[in-house]
Amino acid sequence: MNNPSRIVLLALLSSFLLFSCAGAPTANQNAYRSFRLGLIPGAQSFVDFVMQRQRILNQFGLQSEKLELLSPANLHLMVAERQVDIGFAGFTTMATARSEGKDLIVVHGVFSPVNMVFVAKDSPIRSLLDLKGRKLGVFGGPGSTTFVFLAVLAKKWNGIDLFRDVELVSAPAPALIELLDRGEVDAALLGTTESIRMFAQQRFSVLLDLSDEYKAHQGGRAPAHVTVATSEQFARANPDVVRDYLKAYEATVVYIRAHPEVWGEYAKSINVEDAEEIRLLQEKMLPNIVDSWDDNQIAVQKDYLNLVHEIVGDSVLKVVPNDLIRNEYNP
């Protein structure tokens, strides 16, 4: 073969190879099964942060269209109305919606509470019972899953009904910190990130750590208050997506436990730079991540719902739905 012919052949082969290599990722990307994922920015989305950063979803043939909503109420509404397919949602809120006829199901736990109640360092308040007649700031409002968790602890083991015996002040967590600092509320239930930051800064005294309090009375595991929820309709139509998402979730948790550097990466993403705060993010959040949705964890969840119904009652959960918690999609 003469040199011009050889050059033409090589050029054609090179073009074919370049086209094939360029086309492969597009083909793979098109093969991903897509779903709408609902999240709230902040600590709740930590697992998703690692999952996305390490492309773990893609390893299971999935890609998410992520919707980040600023309030839990909006997210819960979108899950209930099937505007998202899978969402990180409040456990008791999902139970309430299920009991009211929505086709919502909970298929995994994410976090047990990493939330604390704070008081001023010179406060005379030493227990939840001391809050009677006082002002309690609540970052998610009285209908939030986290506040309901606190209300159960308060009435079951501290003898106070937070819905009746305390003046509740609803505000975003940063505003509550300032209100507490000025003495305009007597105590404040803060979000996860704010709880950890205030604990690290020692600006206030910790009155109560929600998960620690629950474990102290019940032993063992604490219930997940943030859960993976979906609709029965979506799960029936896409059982492979739900099951593979849970595979990706559990693989992400394994990765988190094996790679402590993820805490620094996550802290940077939420503008946390203080070394002590980063250390406490790991120390406080890691033990509260729900690894698996096994019989023991499901039993803890059911026991907790019964407590909510027994203690808080009609104001939150009139009936405990028997078919809310599912394990048929377990990896």
C-alpha positions as a Python dict, from the first residue, in 0.01 Angstrom:
ca = {
    (1, 'M'): (0, 0, 0),
    (2, 'N'): (139, 344, -94),
    (3, 'N'): (183, 616, 164),
    (4, 'P'): (-120, 834, 67),
    (5, 'S'): (-354, 532, 92),
    (6, 'R'): (-208, 437, 428),
    (7, 'I'): (-262, 792, 557),
    (8, 'V'): (-625, 794, 441),
    (9, 'L'): (-693, 456, 605),
    (10, 'L'): (-536, 566, 933),
    (11, 'A'): (-739, 885, 928),
    (12, 'L'): (-1062, 691, 877),
    (13, 'L'): (-974, 450, 1160),
    (14, 'S'): (-891, 741, 1391),
    (15, 'S'): (-1221, 913, 1312),
    (16, 'F'): (-1414, 592, 1380),
    (17, 'L'): (-1240, 540, 1714),
    (18, 'L'): (-1298, 900, 1822),
    (19, 'F'): (-1666, 877, 1729),
    (20, 'S'): (-1705, 549, 1919),
    (21, 'C'): (-1535, 681, 2232),
    (22, 'A'): (-1736, 1003, 2225),
    (23, 'G'): (-2059, 813, 2175),
    (24, 'A'): (-2011, 563, 2459),
    (25, 'P'): (-2074, 799, 2754),
    (26, 'T'): (-2383, 938, 2586),
    (27, 'A'): (-2520, 589, 2537),
    (28, 'N'): (-2446, 500, 2901),
    (29, 'Q'): (-2599, 822, 3024),
    (30, 'N'): (-2916, 754, 2828),
    (31, 'A'): (-2930, 410, 2988),
    (32, 'Y'): (-2959, 559, 3340),
    (33, 'R'): (-3305, 535, 3490),
    (34, 'S'): (-3410, 880, 3603),
    (35, 'F'): (-3631, 977, 3898),
    (36, 'R'): (-3719, 1294, 4089),
    (37, 'L'): (-3551, 1317, 4429),
    (38, 'G'): (-3677, 1562, 4692),
    (39, 'L'): (-3441, 1701, 4958),
    (40, 'I'): (-3399, 1985, 5202),
    (41, 'P'): (-3059, 2158, 5188),
    (42, 'G'): (-2836, 2114, 5491),
    (43, 'A'): (-2745, 1821, 5713),
    (44, 'Q'): (-3036, 1611, 5592),
    (45, 'S'): (-2879, 1602, 5246),
    (46, 'F'): (-2537, 1482, 5368),
    (47, 'V'): (-2586, 1126, 5242),
    (48, 'D'): (-2698, 1257, 4904),
    (49, 'F'): (-2395, 1488, 4893),
    (50, 'V'): (-2160, 1190, 4921),
    (51, 'M'): (-2372, 977, 4688),
    (52, 'Q'): (-2357, 1240, 4415),
    (53, 'R'): (-1993, 1332, 4467),
    (54, 'Q'): (-1882, 968, 4436),
    (55, 'R'): (-2127, 895, 4150),
    (56, 'I'): (-2268, 603, 4349),
    (57, 'L'): (-2614, 643, 4198),
    (58, 'N'): (-2466, 596, 3853),
    (59, 'Q'): (-2300, 273, 3965),
    (60, 'F'): (-2650, 133, 4017),
    (61, 'G'): (-2780, 260, 3686),
    (62, 'L'): (-2966, 562, 3826),
    (63, 'Q'): (-2960, 936, 3793),
    (64, 'S'): (-3170, 1180, 3993),
    (65, 'E'): (-3341, 1501, 3903),
    (66, 'K'): (-3283, 1670, 4237),
    (67, 'L'): (-3533, 1915, 4380),
    (68, 'E'): (-3412, 2103, 4688),
    (69, 'L'): (-3693, 2265, 4883),
    (70, 'L'): (-3635, 2516, 5159),
    (71, 'S'): (-3900, 2392, 5401),
    (72, 'P'): (-3997, 2042, 5521),
    (73, 'A'): (-4364, 2127, 5472),
    (74, 'N'): (-4314, 2196, 5101),
    (75, 'L'): (-4113, 1877, 5055),
    (76, 'H'): (-4372, 1666, 5236),
    (77, 'L'): (-4648, 1815, 5022),
    (78, 'M'): (-4458, 1736, 4702),
    (79, 'V'): (-4398, 1375, 4814),
    (80, 'A'): (-4765, 1337, 4908),
    (81, 'E'): (-4880, 1486, 4578),
    (82, 'R'): (-4631, 1268, 4381),
    (83, 'Q'): (-4444, 1570, 4248),
    (84, 'V'): (-4126, 1395, 4358),
    (85, 'D'): (-4075, 1021, 4327),
    (86, 'I'): (-3848, 960, 4627),
    (87, 'G'): (-3793, 1203, 4912),
    (88, 'F'): (-3608, 1238, 5242),
    (89, 'A'): (-3914, 1301, 5455),
    (90, 'G'): (-4019, 1331, 5818),
    (91, 'F'): (-4131, 999, 5963),
    (92, 'T'): (-4428, 1117, 6169),
    (93, 'T'): (-4544, 1347, 5890),
    (94, 'M'): (-4549, 1051, 5652),
    (95, 'A'): (-4739, 847, 5912),
    (96, 'T'): (-4999, 1124, 5947),
    (97, 'A'): (-5039, 1152, 5570),
    (98, 'R'): (-5073, 773, 5537),
    (99, 'S'): (-5337, 763, 5809),
    (100, 'E'): (-5529, 1031, 5614),
    (101, 'G'): (-5540, 819, 5300),
    (102, 'K'): (-5228, 920, 5107),
    (103, 'D'): (-5049, 628, 4939),
    (104, 'L'): (-4714, 712, 5101),
    (105, 'I'): (-4476, 444, 5225),
    (106, 'V'): (-4149, 457, 5417),
    (107, 'V'): (-3882, 224, 5278),
    (108, 'H'): (-3569, 316, 5479),
    (109, 'G'): (-3440, 533, 5760),
    (110, 'V'): (-3180, 807, 5709),
    (111, 'F'): (-3106, 985, 6038),
    (112, 'S'): (-3217, 969, 6397),
    (113, 'P'): (-3221, 1321, 6546),
    (114, 'V'): (-2895, 1513, 6570),
    (115, 'N'): (-3079, 1799, 6737),
    (116, 'M'): (-3040, 1965, 7074),
    (117, 'V'): (-3235, 2203, 7295),
    (118, 'F'): (-3026, 2494, 7425),
    (119, 'V'): (-3065, 2741, 7710),
    (120, 'A'): (-2859, 3040, 7819),
    (121, 'K'): (-2553, 2953, 8027),
    (122, 'D'): (-2696, 3135, 8331),
    (123, 'S'): (-3046, 2992, 8285),
    (124, 'P'): (-3225, 2842, 8588),
    (125, 'I'): (-3383, 2584, 8355),
    (126, 'R'): (-3238, 2240, 8430),
    (127, 'S'): (-3496, 2009, 8270),
    (128, 'L'): (-3779, 2016, 8018),
    (129, 'L'): (-4023, 2033, 8309),
    (130, 'D'): (-3874, 2371, 8402),
    (131, 'L'): (-4002, 2507, 8068),
    (132, 'K'): (-4360, 2516, 8198),
    (133, 'G'): (-4502, 2864, 8134),
    (134, 'R'): (-4191, 2971, 7943),
    (135, 'K'): (-4106, 3035, 7577),
    (136, 'L'): (-3956, 2758, 7365),
    (137, 'G'): (-3821, 2841, 7020),
    (138, 'V'): (-3885, 2573, 6757),
    (139, 'F'): (-3699, 2583, 6425),
    (140, 'G'): (-3950, 2376, 6229),
    (141, 'G'): (-4270, 2481, 6400),
    (142, 'P'): (-4501, 2268, 6618),
    (143, 'G'): (-4597, 2045, 6325),
    (144, 'S'): (-4243, 1941, 6242),
    (145, 'T'): (-4117, 1586, 6284),
    (146, 'T'): (-3832, 1701, 6509),
    (147, 'F'): (-4061, 1893, 6744),
    (148, 'V'): (-4297, 1594, 6770),
    (149, 'F'): (-3996, 1383, 6868),
    (150, 'L'): (-3914, 1633, 7143),
    (151, 'A'): (-4280, 1646, 7252),
    (152, 'V'): (-4281, 1268, 7298),
    (153, 'L'): (-3967, 1285, 7512),
    (154, 'A'): (-4112, 1572, 7713),
    (155, 'K'): (-4444, 1411, 7799),
    (156, 'K'): (-4329, 1049, 7833),
    (157, 'W'): (-4024, 1100, 8052),
    (158, 'N'): (-4028, 1463, 8168),
    (159, 'G'): (-4392, 1517, 8264),
    (160, 'I'): (-4466, 1821, 8049),
    (161, 'D'): (-4701, 1873, 7753),
    (162, 'L'): (-4516, 2106, 7519),
    (163, 'F'): (-4830, 2172, 7315),
    (164, 'R'): (-5016, 2308, 7620),
    (165, 'D'): (-4770, 2401, 7893),
    (166, 'V'): (-4520, 2603, 7690),
    (167, 'E'): (-4544, 2910, 7466),
    (168, 'L'): (-4402, 2800, 7131),
    (169, 'V'): (-4214, 3047, 6912),
    (170, 'S'): (-4156, 2932, 6554),
    (171, 'A'): (-3864, 3081, 6363),
    (172, 'P'): (-3569, 2972, 6148),
    (173, 'A'): (-3280, 2835, 6353),
    (174, 'P'): (-3043, 3134, 6296),
    (175, 'A'): (-3315, 3370, 6422),
    (176, 'L'): (-3377, 3149, 6726),
    (177, 'I'): (-3009, 3168, 6819),
    (178, 'E'): (-3035, 3547, 6834),
    (179, 'L'): (-3364, 3535, 7024),
    (180, 'L'): (-3207, 3302, 7280),
    (181, 'D'): (-2903, 3524, 7307),
    (182, 'R'): (-3126, 3828, 7379),
    (183, 'G'): (-3342, 3636, 7627),
    (184, 'E'): (-3654, 3662, 7412),
    (185, 'V'): (-3701, 3284, 7430),
    (186, 'D'): (-3604, 3070, 7729),
    (187, 'A'): (-3489, 2769, 7526),
    (188, 'A'): (-3450, 2675, 7161),
    (189, 'L'): (-3473, 2354, 6962),
    (190, 'L'): (-3226, 2396, 6677),
    (191, 'G'): (-3160, 2222, 6347),
    (192, 'T'): (-2879, 1971, 6305),
    (193, 'T'): (-2610, 2204, 6173),
    (194, 'E'): (-2699, 2482, 6417),
    (195, 'S'): (-2706, 2235, 6708),
    (196, 'I'): (-2356, 2114, 6627),
    (197, 'R'): (-2221, 2466, 6578),
    (198, 'M'): (-2366, 2595, 6905),
    (199, 'F'): (-2237, 2286, 7086),
    (200, 'A'): (-1889, 2345, 6944),
    (201, 'Q'): (-1890, 2716, 7022),
    (202, 'Q'): (-2022, 2657, 7377),
    (203, 'R'): (-2226, 2972, 7342),
    (204, 'F'): (-2519, 2813, 7529),
    (205, 'S'): (-2580, 2515, 7757),
    (206, 'V'): (-2731, 2195, 7621),
    (207, 'L'): (-3058, 2115, 7795),
    (208, 'L'): (-3130, 1800, 7597),
    (209, 'D'): (-2988, 1589, 7312),
    (210, 'L'): (-3288, 1421, 7148),
    (211, 'S'): (-3135, 1089, 7041),
    (212, 'D'): (-2931, 1054, 7360),
    (213, 'E'): (-3244, 1109, 7569),
    (214, 'Y'): (-3441, 849, 7372),
    (215, 'K'): (-3164, 591, 7398),
    (216, 'A'): (-3125, 658, 7771),
    (217, 'H'): (-3485, 553, 7830),
    (218, 'Q'): (-3540, 295, 7557),
    (219, 'G'): (-3189, 158, 7506),
    (220, 'G'): (-3029, 49, 7180),
    (221, 'R'): (-3122, 233, 6865),
    (222, 'A'): (-3315, 554, 6827),
    (223, 'P'): (-3585, 580, 6559),
    (224, 'A'): (-3510, 754, 6233),
    (225, 'H'): (-3701, 1081, 6214),
    (226, 'V'): (-3576, 1145, 5860),
    (227, 'T'): (-3672, 860, 5626),
    (228, 'V'): (-3674, 760, 5261),
    (229, 'A'): (-4035, 786, 5143),
    (230, 'T'): (-4213, 725, 4816),
    (231, 'S'): (-4564, 655, 4693),
    (232, 'E'): (-4708, 311, 4648),
    (233, 'Q'): (-4792, 406, 4291),
    (234, 'F'): (-4431, 490, 4205),
    (235, 'A'): (-4292, 188, 4390),
    (236, 'R'): (-4528, -54, 4217),
    (237, 'A'): (-4447, 91, 3876),
    (238, 'N'): (-4071, 118, 3941),
    (239, 'P'): (-3970, -144, 4200),
    (240, 'D'): (-3623, -172, 4043),
    (241, 'V'): (-3563, 204, 4086),
    (242, 'V'): (-3666, 200, 4452),
    (243, 'R'): (-3462, -113, 4527),
    (244, 'D'): (-3153, 14, 4343),
    (245, 'Y'): (-3182, 352, 4513),
    (246, 'L'): (-3171, 175, 4849),
    (247, 'K'): (-2869, -24, 4729),
    (248, 'A'): (-2701, 306, 4644),
    (249, 'Y'): (-2801, 452, 4981),
    (250, 'E'): (-2652, 161, 5178),
    (251, 'A'): (-2338, 161, 4962),
    (252, 'T'): (-2302, 532, 5036),
    (253, 'V'): (-2323, 473, 5411),
    (254, 'V'): (-2051, 206, 5382),
    (255, 'Y'): (-1838, 457, 5189),
    (256, 'I'): (-1896, 726, 5454),
    (257, 'R'): (-1783, 496, 5734),
    (258, 'A'): (-1468, 401, 5540),
    (259, 'H'): (-1374, 754, 5427),
    (260, 'P'): (-1368, 1010, 5710),
    (261, 'E'): (-1244, 1277, 5470),
    (262, 'V'): (-1602, 1317, 5345),
    (263, 'W'): (-1687, 1518, 5656),
    (264, 'G'): (-1441, 1792, 5567),
    (265, 'E'): (-1567, 1796, 5209),
    (266, 'Y'): (-1925, 1823, 5324),
    (267, 'A'): (-1842, 2089, 5585),
    (268, 'K'): (-1681, 2302, 5315),
    (269, 'S'): (-1997, 2273, 5104),
    (270, 'I'): (-2207, 2424, 5387),
    (271, 'N'): (-1945, 2687, 5478),
    (272, 'V'): (-1830, 2522, 5799),
    (273, 'E'): (-1455, 2575, 5833),
    (274, 'D'): (-1383, 2550, 6205),
    (275, 'A'): (-1192, 2229, 6281),
    (276, 'E'): (-1384, 2161, 6603),
    (277, 'E'): (-1718, 2201, 6427),
    (278, 'I'): (-1607, 1961, 6153),
    (279, 'R'): (-1498, 1708, 6418),
    (280, 'L'): (-1833, 1737, 6592),
    (281, 'L'): (-2022, 1697, 6265),
    (282, 'Q'): (-1866, 1353, 6236),
    (283, 'E'): (-1895, 1270, 6607),
    (284, 'K'): (-2262, 1364, 6634),
    (285, 'M'): (-2397, 1267, 6292),
    (286, 'L'): (-2216, 940, 6222),
    (287, 'P'): (-2374, 733, 6505),
    (288, 'N'): (-2719, 855, 6399),
    (289, 'I'): (-2703, 743, 6035),
    (290, 'V'): (-2934, 448, 5977),
    (291, 'D'): (-2728, 177, 5806),
    (292, 'S'): (-2990, -86, 5735),
    (293, 'W'): (-3365, -131, 5736),
    (294, 'D'): (-3371, -459, 5928),
    (295, 'D'): (-3629, -609, 6163),
    (296, 'N'): (-3475, -442, 6469),
    (297, 'Q'): (-3483, -94, 6317),
    (298, 'I'): (-3837, -142, 6190),
    (299, 'A'): (-3945, -253, 6539),
    (300, 'V'): (-3792, 66, 6683),
    (301, 'Q'): (-3984, 272, 6427),
    (302, 'K'): (-4314, 99, 6512),
    (303, 'D'): (-4258, 142, 6885),
    (304, 'Y'): (-4192, 510, 6832),
    (305, 'L'): (-4510, 560, 6627),
    (306, 'N'): (-4709, 395, 6904),
    (307, 'L'): (-4552, 639, 7151),
    (308, 'V'): (-4646, 932, 6927),
    (309, 'H'): (-5005, 809, 6911),
    (310, 'E'): (-5022, 734, 7283),
    (311, 'I'): (-4857, 1051, 7408),
    (312, 'V'): (-4920, 1325, 7155),
    (313, 'G'): (-5240, 1175, 7025),
    (314, 'D'): (-5495, 1338, 6800),
    (315, 'S'): (-5300, 1659, 6752),
    (316, 'V'): (-5044, 1469, 6543),
    (317, 'L'): (-5139, 1106, 6481),
    (318, 'K'): (-5495, 987, 6538),
    (319, 'V'): (-5431, 638, 6402),
    (320, 'V'): (-5107, 441, 6360),
    (321, 'P'): (-5105, 315, 6000),
    (322, 'N'): (-5015, -53, 5986),
    (323, 'D'): (-4892, -45, 5627),
    (324, 'L'): (-4666, 261, 5628),
    (325, 'I'): (-4332, 85, 5688),
    (326, 'R'): (-4220, -148, 5409),
    (327, 'N'): (-3921, -378, 5368),
    (328, 'E'): (-4002, -551, 5037),
    (329, 'Y'): (-3766, -313, 4856),
    (330, 'N'): (-3469, -390, 5080),
    (331, 'P'): (-3147, -456, 4886),
}
